[in-house]
Amino acid sequence: LTKLTSRIQSVQVKTTNTCERKGGKAGNLTLPLAWIRDGIEDCIDGSDEKPIWPTCGTGKTYRLVSSNETCKNVFICRWDDPSFIELNKLCDGLDTCGNENKICSLAGNYQPEFTSVFSTKNGFVKKISFCRKGLESIERLRNNYCVREHFVFPDHRYFGVEGKTELHLPNRKENCDHLYGEQYVFVSCTSRCENSSCPLKNLPRYEVCPDQIPDRIGTIA
C-alpha cells in the first residue's frame, strides 16, 4: 500500500521542465515524475531517460523532484520501505515508516486525528477547521476566509432526521488525505476536496424495493 501511494503521488506530481512527448497532445509538455528515468522513452528525443532532471538528497534520500526549489529536509525511516517520508507527511496519523506516530507522540507535539467537528445548536451547526470563535487570527493569517452554507442530506425524507445542516468552513479546496469522519464528509461533499469525492453520492434510497416491504419506514443513524 505504501509503495502504491508513493507511485500515485509521483504520477500526480509533474516536472517543471518540458519535452515533446511521443504520444498525446502536440508541443512541449510537462511529465509525471514517475515517467522520468523509468526505462521507457516518453520524449521524442529520449531526454526523459537522461540524467538532466533535478534531484534531491543522496543515498537513501535520493529522489527526483519537479524542480531544485522543492528540495526540503525529510524524515529518515528506520527501515528501507520506504527509506524516508516528507516532513509535511510526518504525524499525519499514518505510520508510513512504521514508527513515526510513536515518535510524534513522545515529542509532545502530536495531536490525534479528529473525526468529528465542533457543533452547536443541537448539532445543526457545524464549524470546521479554524472557522470557530477565537480562531479569527488564523483565518486572517492564512488569508483564507470562512463561509457559511447549508448542507442538505438526505435530500429525501427520513423519519426523525433533519436534513439541513449549517456549515461554517474555509472557502477553498484542499488535499483531504488527512481528513476523516465528519470532517471528511462535510468537506468532500461540499466540493472542497482536490482529490476525493463525496462518499454520500449514489446511495440507494430506502424505497428502492417497495414491493418487498411496502409499509416500511426509513431511518438513518
C-alpha positions as CSV (number, residue, x, y, z in Angstrom):
1,L,0.0,0.0,0.0
2,T,2.9,2.4,0.8
3,K,4.5,1.7,-2.5
4,L,1.2,2.2,-4.3
5,T,0.6,5.5,-2.6
6,S,4.1,6.7,-3.4
7,R,3.6,5.7,-7.0
8,I,0.3,7.6,-7.2
9,Q,1.9,10.7,-5.7
10,S,4.8,10.5,-8.2
11,V,2.3,10.4,-11.1
12,Q,0.3,13.3,-9.7
13,V,3.5,15.5,-9.3
14,K,4.8,16.8,-12.6
15,T,8.1,18.3,-13.7
16,T,8.7,22.0,-14.3
17,N,10.8,21.3,-17.4
18,T,9.1,20.0,-20.6
19,C,9.7,17.9,-23.6
20,E,7.8,16.9,-26.8
21,R,6.1,13.7,-26.0
22,K,5.8,10.7,-28.3
23,G,2.1,10.5,-27.8
24,G,-0.8,12.7,-26.7
25,K,-1.0,16.4,-27.3
26,A,1.4,18.1,-29.6
27,G,4.0,20.5,-28.3
28,N,6.2,20.6,-25.2
29,L,4.5,19.3,-22.1
30,T,5.4,18.5,-18.5
31,L,5.9,14.9,-17.4
32,P,4.8,13.0,-14.3
33,L,7.8,12.3,-12.1
34,A,7.0,8.6,-12.4
35,W,7.9,8.7,-16.1
36,I,11.4,10.2,-15.5
37,R,14.2,7.6,-15.9
38,D,11.9,4.7,-15.7
39,G,13.4,2.8,-18.6
40,I,10.8,3.9,-21.2
41,E,11.4,6.8,-23.5
42,D,8.4,9.1,-23.4
43,C,10.0,12.1,-25.1
44,I,10.8,12.1,-28.8
45,D,14.4,13.0,-28.1
46,G,14.7,10.5,-25.2
47,S,15.5,13.3,-22.8
48,D,13.3,11.8,-20.1
49,E,15.8,9.0,-19.7
50,K,18.9,11.2,-19.4
51,P,20.4,12.4,-16.1
52,I,19.4,16.0,-16.7
53,W,16.4,16.2,-14.4
54,P,16.5,17.9,-10.9
55,T,17.0,15.6,-7.9
56,C,17.3,16.0,-4.1
57,G,19.2,14.1,-1.5
58,T,21.8,11.4,-1.6
59,G,21.8,7.7,-0.8
60,K,18.6,6.7,0.9
61,T,17.0,10.2,0.3
62,Y,17.9,10.4,-3.4
63,R,14.8,11.3,-5.4
64,L,13.6,13.0,-8.5
65,V,11.8,16.3,-7.9
66,S,9.8,18.7,-10.0
67,S,12.4,21.5,-9.6
68,N,15.5,22.2,-7.5
69,E,13.4,24.7,-5.4
70,T,11.4,21.9,-3.9
71,C,14.3,20.3,-2.1
72,K,13.5,20.1,1.6
73,N,14.6,18.0,4.7
74,V,13.0,14.6,5.0
75,F,12.4,12.1,7.9
76,I,14.7,9.0,7.6
77,C,12.8,5.8,8.1
78,R,14.3,3.1,10.3
79,W,13.6,0.5,7.7
80,D,14.0,0.9,3.9
81,D,10.5,0.5,2.7
82,P,10.1,3.4,2.2
83,S,13.5,4.9,3.1
84,F,12.1,8.3,4.0
85,I,9.0,10.5,4.1
86,E,8.5,14.2,3.5
87,L,8.2,16.3,6.7
88,N,4.8,17.5,5.8
89,K,3.6,13.9,5.9
90,L,5.0,13.4,9.4
91,C,2.5,13.0,12.2
92,D,-0.4,12.7,9.7
93,G,-1.9,9.7,11.6
94,L,-0.5,7.1,9.1
95,D,2.5,5.0,10.2
96,T,4.3,5.2,6.8
97,C,7.7,4.5,8.3
98,G,6.3,2.2,11.0
99,N,7.3,4.2,14.0
100,E,6.8,8.0,13.3
101,N,3.5,8.2,15.2
102,K,5.2,6.9,18.4
103,I,7.9,9.5,17.9
104,C,5.4,12.3,17.3
105,S,3.5,11.3,20.5
106,L,6.7,11.2,22.6
107,A,7.7,14.6,21.2
108,G,4.6,16.1,22.8
109,N,3.5,17.9,19.7
110,Y,1.4,15.2,18.2
111,Q,-2.3,15.8,18.1
112,P,-4.6,12.8,17.4
113,E,-6.7,12.7,14.2
114,F,-10.1,14.3,14.8
115,T,-13.1,12.7,13.1
116,S,-15.8,15.0,14.5
117,V,-16.3,18.7,14.1
118,F,-17.3,21.4,16.6
119,S,-21.1,21.5,16.8
120,T,-23.6,24.0,18.2
121,K,-27.4,24.3,18.2
122,N,-28.0,20.6,18.9
123,G,-25.7,19.6,16.1
124,F,-27.4,21.6,13.3
125,V,-24.5,24.0,13.0
126,K,-21.0,22.6,12.3
127,K,-17.8,24.7,12.4
128,I,-14.9,23.1,10.5
129,S,-11.2,23.8,10.7
130,F,-10.4,27.3,12.0
131,C,-14.0,28.6,11.4
132,R,-15.0,28.9,15.0
133,K,-14.9,31.6,17.6
134,G,-11.5,32.5,18.9
135,L,-9.5,31.4,15.8
136,E,-10.1,34.5,13.7
137,S,-6.4,35.3,13.7
138,I,-5.6,32.1,11.9
139,E,-8.2,32.9,9.3
140,R,-6.6,36.3,8.7
141,L,-3.0,35.0,8.6
142,R,-4.0,32.4,6.0
143,N,-5.9,34.9,4.1
144,N,-8.5,32.2,3.6
145,Y,-11.9,33.3,4.8
146,C,-14.7,31.2,6.2
147,V,-18.1,31.0,4.5
148,R,-21.5,29.8,5.7
149,E,-23.6,27.4,3.6
150,H,-26.3,24.9,4.1
151,F,-25.6,21.2,3.7
152,V,-28.6,19.1,2.8
153,F,-28.6,15.4,3.4
154,P,-30.6,13.3,2.8
155,D,-32.5,15.1,0.0
156,H,-35.5,12.9,0.6
157,R,-37.5,12.3,3.7
158,Y,-36.3,10.0,6.5
159,F,-38.4,9.7,9.7
160,G,-36.8,11.6,12.6
161,V,-34.0,13.2,10.6
162,E,-33.5,16.9,9.9
163,G,-31.8,17.0,6.5
164,K,-30.3,20.6,6.6
165,T,-27.1,21.4,8.5
166,E,-25.5,24.9,8.6
167,L,-21.7,24.6,7.8
168,H,-19.0,27.1,8.6
169,L,-15.9,26.1,6.7
170,P,-12.9,27.6,4.7
171,N,-13.7,28.8,1.3
172,R,-11.1,26.9,-0.6
173,K,-10.2,23.5,-1.9
174,E,-7.6,21.3,-0.1
175,N,-6.0,17.9,-0.1
176,C,-8.3,15.8,2.0
177,D,-6.0,12.8,2.7
178,H,-5.7,13.9,6.3
179,L,-9.4,14.3,7.0
180,Y,-11.6,11.6,8.5
181,G,-15.2,11.1,9.7
182,E,-17.4,14.1,9.8
183,Q,-14.7,16.4,8.6
184,Y,-14.1,14.4,5.5
185,V,-17.8,14.0,4.7
186,F,-18.6,17.7,5.0
187,V,-15.5,19.0,3.2
188,S,-15.7,16.4,0.3
189,C,-19.5,16.7,-0.1
190,T,-19.3,20.5,-0.5
191,S,-16.8,20.0,-3.4
192,R,-13.8,21.3,-1.4
193,C,-11.5,18.3,-1.8
194,E,-8.9,18.4,-4.6
195,N,-8.5,14.6,-4.7
196,S,-11.5,13.0,-3.2
197,S,-15.2,12.5,-3.9
198,C,-18.3,12.7,-1.7
199,P,-19.0,9.3,0.0
200,L,-22.7,10.1,0.2
201,K,-23.3,10.2,-3.5
202,N,-25.2,7.5,-5.3
203,L,-26.5,6.0,-2.0
204,P,-29.6,3.7,-2.6
205,R,-32.8,5.3,-1.4
206,Y,-34.7,3.5,1.3
207,E,-37.7,2.9,-1.0
208,V,-35.8,1.3,-3.9
209,C,-37.6,-2.1,-3.3
210,P,-41.2,-1.0,-2.4
211,D,-42.7,-4.4,-3.4
212,Q,-40.7,-6.3,-0.8
213,I,-41.6,-4.3,2.3
214,P,-44.4,-1.9,1.2
215,D,-45.1,-0.3,4.6
216,R,-41.6,0.1,6.0
217,I,-40.2,3.5,7.3
218,G,-36.7,4.5,6.6
219,T,-34.4,5.8,9.4
220,I,-30.8,6.8,9.5
221,A,-28.3,6.7,12.4
